[in-house]
């Protein structure tokens, strides 16, 4: 069951109809998950927990399949995402699409979200108080989608979910046993890869190959004393 982008008008008069089924079966559990994500989305659309609500054009809640085995977590919306209300739609999104295609994964079969749901002005880094205000929404998304593999894109999502101060350069290239038996794989943010050139993009390709092998059950999860994660962020 795929969640399509919907405007805040859908939250005023009841349940959104902008949901599209992409897999057979589904059943009542999937419908419950869709309804819970829609309720959460409506809550986020009304959020004024930090000052970013004053400058946003749109909330960028997340998009994709609500029962996806694979979930990506980025940093925050950029200019294009803020205008369109969907994550990763600019050049960074096109790189993400290319890497997914190389891994034989359709974007419609994954779920994509961000640590922040509103764009920081000028694409500046998220501030600690903004992350603190928004992280509960991400936690609920992770609970509801319940993916098998979570790929963090960049420093901010990686540091939050692994509860570490280590940077992405030291953490990427491995998989980590994570919360509720999930596997977490850190990699670079696509925007950083575009700035860093082909060397960084090639490292992302390596991380996506690792992601694919974990999804296929061909690679066991690494255990690292540098970033051992026994629970979700507080």
C-alpha positions in Angstrom: 0.0 0.0 0.0 1.6 3.2 -1.2 1.1 6.6 0.5 0.8 9.5 -2.0 1.5 13.1 -1.2 -1.7 14.9 -0.1 -2.4 18.5 0.9 -3.4 19.7 4.3 -7.0 20.1 3.1 -7.4 16.3 3.5 -7.0 16.7 7.3 -9.9 19.0 7.7 -12.8 16.8 6.8 -11.7 13.3 7.5 -9.5 10.6 6.0 -7.4 11.3 2.9 -8.2 9.3 -0.2 -4.8 9.8 -1.7 -3.6 6.3 -1.0 -2.7 3.9 -3.7 -2.3 0.1 -3.3 0.9 -1.3 -4.9 0.9 -4.8 -3.4 -1.7 -7.5 -3.4 -3.3 -8.7 -0.2 -2.9 -5.8 2.3 -5.7 -6.7 4.7 -6.9 -5.0 7.8 -3.5 -4.6 9.3 -2.2 -2.7 6.3 -5.3 -0.5 6.3 -4.8 0.2 10.0 -1.2 1.2 9.3 -2.3 3.5 6.5 -4.9 5.1 8.7 -2.3 5.6 11.5 0.2 7.2 9.2 -2.5 9.5 7.8 -3.5 10.5 11.3 0.2 11.2 12.1 0.6 13.2 8.9 -2.3 15.4 9.8 -0.8 16.0 13.2 2.5 17.0 11.6 0.8 19.4 9.3 -0.5 21.3 12.3 2.8 21.2 14.2 4.2 24.4 15.6 6.7 22.8 18.0 9.6 24.8 16.6 10.1 28.0 14.7 10.4 26.3 11.3 6.6 26.3 10.9 6.8 30.1 10.4 9.0 29.8 7.2 7.9 26.5 5.6 5.9 26.4 2.4 4.8 22.8 3.0 5.4 20.1 5.6 7.4 17.2 4.0 6.0 14.2 6.0 7.3 11.3 4.0 6.3 9.1 1.1 6.3 5.5 -0.1 5.0 2.1 0.8 3.6 1.9 4.3 4.8 -1.7 4.8 8.2 -1.3 3.1 11.0 -3.6 4.0 13.4 -0.7 3.3 13.2 2.8 4.7 15.5 5.8 4.1 15.9 8.6 6.6 17.4 11.9 5.4 18.2 15.1 7.2 15.6 17.8 6.3 13.7 19.0 3.2 15.5 21.3 0.7 14.0 24.0 -1.5 12.4 21.7 -4.0 11.0 19.4 -1.3 9.6 22.4 0.5 7.8 23.5 -2.6 6.5 20.1 -3.7 5.9 18.5 -0.3 7.7 15.3 -1.1 11.2 14.1 0.0 14.1 13.9 -2.4 12.7 15.4 -5.6 15.7 17.5 -6.7 19.1 16.5 -8.0 19.7 14.6 -4.8 16.5 12.7 -5.4 17.6 11.8 -8.9 20.8 10.4 -7.6 18.9 8.4 -5.0 16.6 7.1 -7.8 19.7 6.1 -9.8 21.3 4.2 -7.0 18.0 2.4 -6.2 17.7 1.4 -9.9 21.2 0.0 -9.8 20.2 -2.1 -6.8 17.1 -3.3 -8.7 14.7 -1.5 -6.3 11.8 0.6 -7.3 11.4 3.9 -5.4 7.7 3.1 -5.0 8.6 0.0 -3.0 10.5 1.9 -0.2 9.5 4.5 2.4 11.4 7.8 2.6 11.4 10.3 5.4 13.5 12.9 7.1 14.6 13.8 10.6 13.0 17.2 10.2 9.6 17.7 8.4 10.1 21.4 7.6 12.9 23.1 5.6 15.5 25.0 7.6 15.9 28.5 6.0 18.7 28.6 3.5 19.2 24.8 3.8 21.2 25.4 7.0 21.9 22.5 9.3 19.2 21.3 11.6 19.5 22.8 15.1 19.3 20.6 18.3 16.0 22.1 19.4 14.5 21.4 16.0 15.6 17.8 16.0 14.3 17.4 19.6 10.9 18.8 18.6 10.6 16.6 15.5 12.2 13.3 16.4 9.0 11.8 17.9 7.3 11.9 14.5 10.2 10.0 13.0 10.0 7.4 15.8 6.3 6.9 15.1 7.0 6.5 11.4 9.6 3.9 12.1 7.2 2.1 14.4 4.4 2.1 11.8 6.3 1.3 8.7 8.4 -1.3 10.6 11.1 -1.8 7.9 13.6 -4.6 8.0 16.4 -2.3 6.9 16.9 1.4 7.6 19.4 3.4 5.6 20.4 6.7 7.1 21.5 9.4 4.6 24.1 11.7 6.1 25.4 12.7 9.5 22.3 14.0 11.2 20.1 11.0 10.8 23.0 8.6 11.4 24.0 10.3 14.6 20.4 10.5 15.9 19.5 6.9 15.2 22.8 5.4 16.4 23.2 7.8 19.3 26.8 8.6 18.4 29.0 11.6 17.7 31.0 9.7 15.2 30.8 11.0 11.6 29.4 9.3 8.6 32.9 8.7 7.1 33.8 6.4 10.1 30.4 4.7 10.3 29.5 3.9 6.7 30.5 0.7 4.9 29.0 -1.5 7.6 25.6 -2.6 8.8 24.6 -2.4 12.5 22.2 -4.5 14.5 19.6 -1.9 15.6 16.3 -1.3 17.3 13.8 -4.2 17.4 16.0 -6.5 15.4 16.3 -4.1 12.4 19.5 -3.5 10.5 20.8 0.1 10.0 23.1 1.0 7.2 24.6 4.5 7.2 25.7 6.2 4.0 26.3 9.7 2.6 23.6 12.1 1.9 23.0 12.3 -1.9 23.5 16.1 -1.8 26.9 15.6 -0.2 27.8 13.0 -2.7 26.9 15.4 -5.6 29.2 17.9 -4.0 32.0 15.4 -3.3 32.0 13.9 -6.8 32.4 10.4 -8.2 34.5 9.1 -5.3 31.7 9.7 -2.8 29.1 8.4 -5.2 31.1 5.2 -5.6 31.2 4.7 -1.9 27.4 5.2 -1.8 27.2 2.5 -4.5 29.1 0.2 -2.2 26.7 0.9 0.7 23.7 0.2 -1.6 25.3 -3.1 -2.6 25.6 -3.9 1.1 21.9 -2.8 1.6 20.8 -5.1 -1.2 22.7 -8.1 0.2 21.2 -7.6 3.7 17.7 -7.4 2.2 18.4 -10.6 0.3 19.7 -12.3 3.4 23.1 -12.8 2.0 25.1 -10.7 4.5 24.9 -10.9 8.3 24.9 -7.7 10.3 28.2 -6.3 11.6 28.7 -5.6 15.3 30.7 -2.4 16.1 31.8 -1.3 19.5 32.0 2.2 18.1 28.2 2.5 17.5 26.4 -0.3 19.3 22.7 0.5 19.4 20.3 -1.3 21.7 17.3 1.0 21.5 15.9 3.9 19.6 16.8 7.5 20.4 15.3 8.9 23.6 
